[in-house]
C-alpha cells in the first residue's frame, strides 16, 4: 500500500511539472554521432595517457575525424562529452567549470571548434549531488544555473544522468530540466537516464510522461564491450517491446546505448548484427570507438548508407521482434515510410551458417503484393518477390541478414502508414 501511494505521489509530481514541457522540435529522427563513454570512460590520466584521456584534445581530434572522414555527411553530427570533464569543485560563483588542465581553452572554445566543422556538441550532467564519476552534480536548486551555463557555452545536447539522487528528486528534476532547457532559448536535445534508475518499466516508469519530457532516454543497463552485453540489451528490449515500442517516435526515442562497433569485444558478424538490430529498433546511433584508428571493416558497417536511411526513416516507428524460432533464429521487422519495411534475420546460433526458409506471408505481410528487396549489406537486389513465395537466407553464427523491402505495386490495403507490423506479436514456428 505504501509503495502504491508513493508511486501515485511521484506520478502526480511529474504531471504537475509538465506544464511547458519539452516539445522542442528536436530529434525528429534518432540522433547520430559519437559519445566518449564506452571507449574512453573516466580516463583522466593525461600525464600517463595523453592520447586517450578525457581532454579537449580528444574531442578536437574526434571532431576532425567526424568532419573529414565522411561521417558528418552521413548524419553523424553530434560529438558528445560524457562524465569526468569538469573540475572537482564549482568555481567561487557556484558555476560548473571544466577541468583547467584537461580543458584549458574551456567548453565554449570546444563548441566553437565543433560548430565550425558543421558539427554539434553534447555534454554530460547528473541530477544529483555528484556525477557517477564523482564530479559536481546538478541538484534541484542548480538546474536553471547549469542550463544557462550550457546554453552560453553553445551546447547542443545534454545527457542527464541520475547517480546520487532519489526517486522523488528525479520525478521533480527531470521535468524541471526540460523546462529550464527550453527557457534558455537554445535548441538543446535532452537525453535522460531517468527510466534506467527506475527499472525501465511501468508502473515506476510512465512512458507517456517520459515522451513529453525527454528527446531520448536510457531504459536499461550501460553497454559494455562484449557480445553478452549486446545480447542482454537486445533481450530486455525484445521481452518488453509491448511497453517500449509504442513510446518511441519522432522527438522521443528509446536508447539502448552506444554502438561499440570498432572496439575489442565484437567479431565482424556481431558488429554487423549490432548495427542492424539498433537500426531496426530506431535507436540513436552514437558510436563510442576511436575514430582515429577504426578499421576499414568497422567503418564500412557504420557508414552503410542504406542502413542509415532506414534508421533515419521519418515515420519513426520502432521495430519489433516478430518471430522467435526454436532453431535460435529471430526475425525483426520495422515499418518504414512509403509502405516499405526493414527485416532483420538474426541468428543466435554458434555452430555454423544456418539455412533459414520462410515467406513474407508467414511474416504477415499483405497478401497479393509483389516486393523488390535489397540486401542492406551486400546490395544484392531481388525483384518480384511475392508475399506467398518461399525464400531462404543463409545467416552466419551471431550474424544477420538484413533486407529493405518496398512494394512494386501497392494495393490499397498495403498503403498504410503503420505497415505490416501493426499489432504484431512474437510467434513460435
Secondary structure, 3 states (H helix, E strand, C coil): CHHHHHHHHHHHHHHHCCCCCCCCCCCCCCCEEEECHHHHCCCCCCCCCCCCCCCHHHHHHHHHHHHHCCHHHHCCCEEECCCCCECCCCCCCCCCCECCCCCCCHHHHHHHHHHHCCCEEEEEEECCCECCCCCECCCHHHHHHHHHHHHHHCCCEEEEECCCCCHHHHHHHHHHHHHHHHHCCCCCEEEECHHHHHCCCCCCCCHHHHHHHCCEEECCCCCCCCHHHHHHHHHHHHHCHHHHHHHCECCEEEECCCECCCCCCCCHHHHHHHHHHHHHCCCCEEECCCCCCCCHHHHHHHCCHHHHHHHCCCCCCCCEEEEECCCCEEEEEEECHHHCEEEEEEECCCCCCEEEEEECCCCCCCCCCEEEEEECCCCCEEEEEECCCEEEEEECCCCEEEEEEEEEECCCCCCCCCHHHCCCCCECC
